[in-house]
Amino acid sequence: MNVTQEKLTDLTSKLTIEIVEQDYQPQVKKALNSHQQKAHVPGFRPGKVPFGMIQKMYGKAVLLDEVNKLLSDALNKHIEENKLDILGQPIPLDGENNVADFDKAKDFTFYFELAVAPEFALNLSKAKVTNYLITVGDAMVQKSVDSLLERFKEEDKPAELNQDLFDKVYGKDAVKSETEFRERIRKEGERMYQQQADRRFAQDAIQAVVDATKFDLPDDFLKRWLYISNREKDLTQEQIHADYDKYRNMLKWQLIEGKIIKENDIRVDRNDVKEYYINHVVSQYFPIPEDDEGRKRIDQFAETMMQNQEETKQIYDAVYDMKVMAVLRAGMKISDKKIDFDDYVNMLKKEHDQNTETHEKQ
């Protein structure tokens, strides 16, 4: 078997894989012998069916299977040995005679096109993004206060802004004045709404880095690969063309993220995942104890949660995202902007309406 690589463009190459009879014949014969031992054909005892009949019954299917295995192994070995950082998967090369005659031919030649990831420099300081810091105004605090007064009223007796209400909402003596009560409502609101703004920041940061990082991609190859790899989803070439900018941005970010992880040696281990469970899941329901015995119980609880493999896999990904985002925050040009939550919501609505209008015009 022979594999050769010929450069087509800076990022794409033609692979030629030549398979001759001696490459596959031993495996084909072994597979047919196995069929012969297992075959049940009327008029013949098990294991005594003539080899020629077995070859006629199964020969072509076995040949196809073994040649495909050799092709797959040859592709993977070539990529691994040459340390190729490929995009997508190799695809049959257009315009080549890539249809093998398995009825007559004994030697076969296959042609593939593959694309490799581009080399690029990462300079996060070129990316600029606004970091919205959410504030909660007196009007929104009053809405929350009114809601709590309604929630804790008793039949015909309205609730009052007093220590009894403060204790019911936050626990005994945790809040000791109306001023503290309103301030705690404000801070809790800001913390909750800031989480939404942080998700927006992450999206904006990623897009800013993608826009600021310039490199070419083999677009024609990627469009063909997307079409071939999504045939089962009935994705048309027209749909791929219409949505290609989204695919392209996603792939650019994957490449950028991979470079960030490699250059910063970002890793996530079990301890990272456990700390995430404790600080982002357990802490929502229980106060994190400071004593050793209490901490031990929380650790055990987190260990139990980590037995859910599917959820833990998602946590691994979340921790990677957090560490990558920390690198972005450290390297990008970030402008902090305080904004009232109501104004923030109105801004998002205006952006949504503008995007919808733009999409409808296209």
N, C-alpha and C positions, 0 to 999 in steps of 0.2 A: 504494500500500500504506500502511496506517495501523496504528500500534501505540499502544495506550493502556494505562496501568497504574492499577489501582484498588486501594487498600489494603484488605486483609481483616482483618488483625490487625497487631500491632506488628511482626511478623517475616514475614508472608506477604502476597502481593499477587496480584491477578488481572490477567493480561495478555490483552488482546484484540487479535488480529491479523487485519486485514481485507485480503484479497487480491482484486483485481478483474482482469478479463480482460486489460486492457492491461499489467498487471504481468508476466504470464507468456507472453502470446501470441507476442512476438518470439522467445523462447527455444524455445518449442514448435515454431514454424514452422521455425526453424533446425535443430532436431533431426530433424524429419520430413523436411526436405530432404536431410539427411545419410543417413537411412534410404533415401530414394528413390534416391540415387546408388549405394548399396551393395546394394540388394535384388536377389535372384535369384528371379524368378517365372516359371514356365513360360508361354510365349507372348509374353513381353516381353523386349526387349533390355535389358541392364544400363543402368540410369539412365533407362529409358523407361517404368517402371511408373507408371500414372496416380496423381496425388497423392491423389485421393479414396480409392483402394484402400489406399495407404500409411497414410492417416489412419485408415481403418477397421481396419487391421491393428495399428497401433502407437499410435494417438492417445491412448487412455486411459492406457496405461503411461507414455508420454512426459509427459502432463499430470500424472500422479501424481508422477513424478520431479521435474519442474520446480517444482511447488507445494511439495514437501517441501524442495527446495533453498532456495526463497524463505523458507519458514518457519524453517529452520535459520539462514539468514543474518540474518533479522529478529530472531530471539531473541538471537543473538550480538552483533549491532550494538547492540541496546537495552541489553544488559547492560554492554557495553564503554563506550558513550557516557555511560551514567548511573553508571558506576563502581560497579556493584552487586557486593558481596561475597556471592555466592549460596552456599547450602548444597545439595549434590547437584546436580540438574538440574531445569529446569522440567518439570512433568508435566501431562498433560491434566486439566483441572479437572472434578472429579466434579459430576454434576448438570446439566451444560451440554450442549447439543446440539452435540457435537463430531464428529459423523459427517457428512462432506461427501458430497453426491450428485454424483459426478464424471460421471455419465451425462447429467444434465440441467442442473445449475447451471453458471454461468459466473463468478459471484463467490462467494467463500468467506470464512467467518468462523471463526476458531479461538480457543479459550479455554485458557489455561494458568495453573497456579498455580506461583509461585516463592517461595522462602524466602531470606531474607538472614541473614547472621551477626549475632549480637547484639553490641552494644557492652558492654564490661565493663572494669573496672579490674583490674590485676594487682598483687597484694600478696603476694609470696612469703613474707614474714615470718609470715603467718598459718598457713603449713604447717609441721607438726612431723613429724620422722622420726628413727628410731634408726639410727645407723651402727654396724654390728657390726664390731669389730676382732678378727680371728681370732688366737688364740694356739695354739701347738702344745705340748702337755705332754710330760713325760719319757716317758710310756708310749708315745706315738705315735712319738717319736724312736727309742725302743728297737725298735719294730716295724720301722722303716726300717733300722736297723742290722742287725737279724737278717736282713732280706730281702737286704741287700747281702752279708752274710757267706755266705748260702746261694748267692747268685748267683756269687760269685767263688771258691767252693771248688774244689779240684782233686781229682777222683776220690776217693781215700781220705784226702786231706789237707784238713782244714777250714781255711777262711780265718781270719785273725787280725786283731784290731784293732791294726794297726801301720802304719808308714809305707808299706809296700808296698801295702796296701789303700787308704790315703788317696790315693796316687799314681794307682792304677788308676781310682778314682772321679772325682777332680777334676784330675788332671794333676800332674806332678812338682813337689813342694814347694809346691803351692798351699795345702795344709793340713799343719800340722806337729805336731799333737797330737790326742789323742782329744777333748779339750775343744773345740778348734776344729772338729773333724770333726762332733761332735754339734751344735754351735751352727750350723754351716752347713746341716746337714740340717733343723734347726728353722726357720731363716730361709727356706729354700727352700720348705718346707711351708707356712709362714705366707703367703708371697707367692702361692703357687699357690691356696691355699684362700681368700685374700683376694679374688682375682679372682671367685670364686663369690659371695662376700658382697657385692662391689661390684655385681654384676648384680642381686642381691636389693635392694640399696639403691636402684638406679635404678628398679626396679619400685615400691618403696614410696614413693619421692620423687614419682614421677609421680602415683600414686594420691592421695597427700597433697595435692598441688597441685590436682588435679581436685576433691577434696572441699572444699578451702578456697576455691575460686574459684566464686562463686555467679553464675549467669546462667541465663535461661530459654532453652529451645530449642523450636522448633515441632514437638512430638512427633508429632502426628497426621500432619503433612505428611511427616515423616521416615519414619514407618512405611509410608506409602503409597509413598514413593520407594524404600525398601528392597525392598518387595514387587515393584514394577514392574521395578526394575533387576536383580532376581535371579530373574526368571521362568525363565530358561534353566537355573537350578540347582534348579528345583522346590522353592524355598524357600516354605513355606506361611506364611499370615498368623499361624497359631498359633505357629510356630517363631519368627517375628520378634517376636511379643509376648513369648514366653518369654525370648528372649535380648536384648531391647531395651536393658536396662540396660547390657550390655556394649557394644553399638553406641553408645549414648549417651555412655558414658565415653570410648570411643575418639575420637568426634567432638569432645567437649569438650577432650581433650588435643590434638588436631590444631589446634584454634582457639587454645588457650593457647600451644602450641609456636610457632605462626605469629606470635603477638604477641611472644613472647620473642625470636624471631629478628629481627623488625622493630625492636623497641625497642632492642635491643642491637647492631643492625647486624651480625649474625653472617653471615660469608661464608666460603666454602671455596674455595681455589684449588689449582692443580696442586702448588704447593710444600707446602701442607698435606698433600695426599695422599701426596706423595713422602716427607715426614717420617714419616707414619704407617707407610708400608711399611718404612722403615728402622728405626723404633723399636719397631714391634709385630710385624713379620714377619721381616725380615732378622736382627734382633738375637737371635732365638730360635735361629739356626743359626750365626751368626758374631759375634765381638766387634766392636763398632763402632770402627774405627781413628781415631786422633786426628790422624795426619799427613795432609797435603793429598792425597798420591798415593793413599793408602788410602781416604780419603773420596771421592775421585773415582771409584774403582772401585765403591764401594758405591752412589753416585749412579747410575752407569750401570746397575748391576744393578736398582735400583729403577725406572729408566726402562723397562727391558725388561719388568718385571712390570706396569707401567702400560699396556702395549699390550693387555692383556686388558681390553677395554672393559666387559664384564659385571661382572667382579670389581672393577674400578676404580670403577664406579658404586656398588657396595656400600660401597666404602671412603669415597667422598664422603659417603654417608648416615651411615656410622659416625663420621666426623669431625664432621659436623653434630651428631650425638647427643652426642658428647663435649663440644662447645662449649656446647650447651644445658645439659647436666648440670653443667658448670662454673658456669653462671649460677645454677642451682638450688642448688648447694652454697654459693654465696656469699650467697644471699638467704634461704634457709630457716633455720628453727630446728632445728639438728641436735644430737642427743645421742649422743656417742660411748660405746660400751659394749664393753669387752673381754670376750671369751667364748672358752672352749676349743672347739676344732673339734668334738669329740665332743658337747659340750653343744649346740652350734649345730645339728648334724645332728639330734639328738633334738628340739630345738625345732621344726625344720622338719617333722619327721615328725608331731609332735603337731598342728601347724597343719593339715597335710594331712589327717589323720584327722578333725579337727573339721570341716573344710570338706566332706569327703566325707559325713560324717554329716548335716550341715546340708542338703546337696544332695539326699540321699536322702529326707529328711523333706518336702521341698518338692513 
